[in-house]
Amino acid sequence: MKRIEFALEKIKAGDKIQEIPWQEVVVRELNEISKDCAKDLQTETGQISNNGDEWPPTRILSLMLALSAWVGWVMHEKHGSSAEHPFSSRVCLQMIQEAFGYGVHLSVHKQIP
């Protein structure tokens, strides 16, 4: 979370995205965060590939976990947890859970996104 916040502060992107600095600083740092988190996740679970590379779904999961933590914090800071506010931490969590559930639903029904 601190690394995400630092990258955003570095380019002053807390409230507005400027594409070139966003790509050069924030996306690059998110890529590094996903690598580090994937390695940690694979080590913790014992699911390390033979050649030491991250498994792509683990890398994406790691990025989602890091971003979910940061989004939970920032949305609670900005909008609280009231179910009435469209971007409250509670509503954002519900959106994340629904999106994940939708993916599972597609898989269960043998549909491809």
Secondary structure, DSSP 4 states (H G I P E B T S, - for coil): -HHHHHHHHHTT-SS---HHHIIIIIIHHHHHHHHHHHHHHHHHHT---TTSPPPHHHHHHHHHHHHHHHHHHHHHHHH-S-TTSTTSHHHHHHHHHHHHHHHHHHHHTT---
